[in-house]
Amino acid sequence: MDEGLRQIIALLAVAMTVAIAARRLKLPYTVGLVFVGAALASISKTLGPHLTHDLIFDLILPPLLFEAALAIQWRELKRDLAPILLFATLGSALSMAAVTALMMFALHWPLAPALVFGSLIAATDPVAIIAMFKDNRMEGRLRLLIESESLLNDGAAAVLFGLSLEWAISGGEGWTALGALFNLLQVVAGGVAVGALFGGVAILAVGRTSDHLVEASLTTIVAFGSFLTAEYLHASGVLATVIAGLIIGNLAVSSREESAFLTPKGREFVVSFWEFAAFLANSVVFLLIGEDAAELPFAAYGIGTLLAAAGIALLGRALTVYPLGLCFSASRWAFSLKELNVMWWGGLRGALSLALALALPPQLPLRQDIIVVTFGVVAFSIVAQGLTMPPLLRMLGKPSPP
């Protein structure tokens, strides 16, 4: 048997075993995957492929982002669009600035690596967040807010990361605020345009077939094609896939029977297909996070440094959530303190932060430090925050997993 195929089958077998065990033990599935991945890495070095920027960007993120965007209805999204956009845009910038300053002050990092780390850790990961909410059977406005923010936040953080990395590599030479603003608009507008183009063309194409297999295949082309095309054009692949997913979800996968873009069987099959694809991608990425984290030299950096970085990431999130949340206190979008607590503690970091860290060029100062600290923050986020979310949700009056 081919070694790559053997590893894939082994990964899936492990993931399904963890899924069954986690359900019986009433533990978060993603946390179990990270622990098992770390345990297996200590036993065998041939568990599977290692996480790379290309693996996460080309295979993991597109199905996860697309499946999440499919489930978001525009009529619900537009009710809270103002706070979602503010948290995703200004919130990402505030988090980046706070983390950068704190890394320089507390850990004495130079400005360039601190800024790059601040930008990549500003991304609250929809992969981890959506999996956590599914584990806890959480529904309603708060879930929509956090999931939608995380989807758009990823796009904003990826754009900020690109600008920060460009500045860090160039040392600021030839870099102007006007040029940065132009690049920002180009990346954002390009991602939105590519996503809208793929989504629109797919809507026209699915109207010409009644075969549910063809319909699902077209959505696959949209999910991966929009992401890869946008990245090739140096635009935001995250935004492209999210926009395409929103278009397909609202115009084709709507539950309204009068929708003419997908057949009833096609809508049911597409939803099930993407739930399955996201489940597989989730299973693989969290197992590999555990595997790779177990092999990193955390001891050489000291537990104090890693915990300080995790605390800084949490503080940066707090300095975003609470001040921005207070901005809406006298409006129809007002948040309770408990809701803001969930938004803060539920801002998990995950696959996107790791992908950006793994893509850092060798010449960047403290590159290895950034990678190790990012893995440490992500591991803390998934395990510590993931395990403590059920009691926090119970305090809010949300049901915990059965």
Secondary structure, DSSP 8 states (H G I E B T S, - for coil): --HHHHHHHHHHHHHHHHHHHHHHHT--HHHHHHHHHHHHHHH-S-SS----HHHIIIIIHHHHHHHHHHT--HHHHGGGHHHHHHHHTHHHHHHHHHHHHHHHHHS---HHHHHHHHHHHT---HHHHHHHHHHTT--SHHHHHHHHHHHHHHHHHHHHHHHHHHHHHHTTTT--HHHHHHHHHHHHHHHHHHHHHHHHHHHHHHTT---HHHHHHHHHHHHHHHHHHHHHTTS-HHHHHHHHHHHHHHHTS-S-TT--SS-HHHHHHHHHHHHHHHHHHHHHHHHHHHHHHHHS-HHHH-HHHHHHHHHHHHHHHHHHHHHHHHTTTTSTT---HHHHHHHHHT----HHHHHHHHT--TTSTTHHHHHHHHHHHHHHIIIIIHHHHHHHHHHHT-----
